Amino acid sequence: MFESRINMEPVRQSIQEVKQEIAKIIVGQDSMVDLLIAAILAKGHVLIEGFPGLAKTLTAKILSRTIDADFSRIQFTPDLMPSDVLGTSVFNFKDSSFDYKKGPIFSNIILIDEINRAPAKTQAALFEVMEERQITNEGVLYKMEEPFFIMATQNPIDMEGTYRLPEAQMDRFIFKIKVHYPSLEEEVQILNNAQSGKGSLALEQIKAILNQSKIAEYQQLVQEVHVEPKLLQFIAEITGKTRSYKDIHIGASPRASLALLNGSKAMAVIRGRDFITPEDITDLTNPVIAHRISMSPEKEMEGASPEAVVQSLVKSLEIPR
């Protein structure tokens, strides 16, 4: 038992209502939902990876329906150009000047579907807006309106017609969420819902729980979460170890440390606490670190996954108590 310094009940209640709305249609995927909410609270962006048919896009669309804010969806394709995402200047014949027509990236919640089907030129268009939350067009700076949250889905990179995302872009996602196949019980529930008609519930029936002012309030609440100095040290040790670990060729940057800190604070809020614990940190090491490292050639030849390497690294460290 603990006595909270901050009143966590409003945010706890709101998060629970968001989860209930998502559960009206989505069966399981509790971990993905928690990570999506944590990313919003931590002012980050998420990359969701999984095979087709695992409700990646549907979950993102339902989450966007629970937030009363502008939403746009961009379907990435091999012929998509940067101007299709960011916008372009159009000549105005009335006053012989160019007007900037904003692209679909100018929104609060943006779903980028199959992000790794677009080539590098289009991927590079996202670098500035993801990190600095602004777009520069012909010397004019356009700030993005808060909240600004990108949810990107991608198919596994070994599928036909996909491009590997640049390392610099991967580093701009606070979490990479891997979606797995449902369990037998969950798949039976999906079939039962479809048979009873619940599976065809319209998105219009999803209620908006959060709005822009509430999200801003909860994001500020996350910044006030208490972190013990020994846990800051633990976070630095994790990312620092990735740069010297025998199974890792290229380690994580300080941006990973900040992502692990902010993500852990958001996860603590979701779990109803105003302080983080070592478990909040270790639970997020794979979503935060695994997509930011490059494994050694030996480990790649063995077929080891980045997640397994990160877990091995964490086990080699002493967890503070």
C-alpha positions, 0 to 999 in steps of 0.5 A: 500500500502507498499514499499517492502524492497526486490524485490518480483517480481521474486518469485511472478512470479515463484509461479504464473507460478507453480500454472498455471502449476498445474491448467492445470490438477487440479481443485480447491485445491488452499489452498493445493497448497499454503501450498505445495509451502510454505512448500518448501520455509520454508524447511519443509515436508508436510502430506496430508490427505484425502479420496481416489480419491481427487487427493492428489497423482496427485497434489504432482506428478504435483508439482514435475514436476514443479521443475527441480530436482530429484524425487522419489516415494515410495509406503508404504505397510504393508510389507515395510522394513526400508532398502527398504526406506533408502538402504542397504549394499551389499557385493562386492565379488571383494574386499570383502567389503560392498557397501552401495546401497542408497534407494529411499529416496536419492532424492530431492523431495520424494512422500511417498504414503499412508504413514500410511499403513506401520508399526511403524518399517518402520515409525521410519526409517524416523525420522532421515532423516526428522529432520536432513536431513541425514542418518547414516548407519553402522557408516557412515553419508550420508547428503541429497542433497538440496532441500530435501522435503517429501510429504506424503499422508495418508488415514484417520486413521479410514480406514481399513489397516492403522496405526496411525503415531507416535507423534514424526513423526507427529511433523516432518511435518511442515503442515498437509493438509486436502483435502476435497471433491470438490464443486459442481461447481468444480466437474462439471468442473472436468467432463467437463475437462474429457469430453473435453479431458483436464482431460487426459493431460499427466504429460509430458506436465507440464513444469519445472518452478523452479530449485535447485538454484532458490529454494535455492535463494527463501528459503534464501529470506524467511529467510529475511522476517521481523517479528515484535516483537509483532508477535513473541510474538503472535506465542509464545502465541499460542503454549504456550496456547496449553500447558494449554488450558482446551480442550488440553491434550498434547500441541505443542512443540517449534518445532511448534513455529518454524514451525508457524514462518517459515510457516508464512514467506513463506506464506507472500512471496507467498502473495507478501510481505516481512513482515508477518501479523497476518493473515499469522499466524492465517491462518496457525494455523490449518495446523501447530498446529492441528496435534501436539496436543492431545485433552482432553478425554472430547473433544474426547468423544464429537467428537470435531475435533483438528481443532475446538479446535485450532480455539477456542484457537486462538479466546481466544487470543488477535490478535496484530494490 
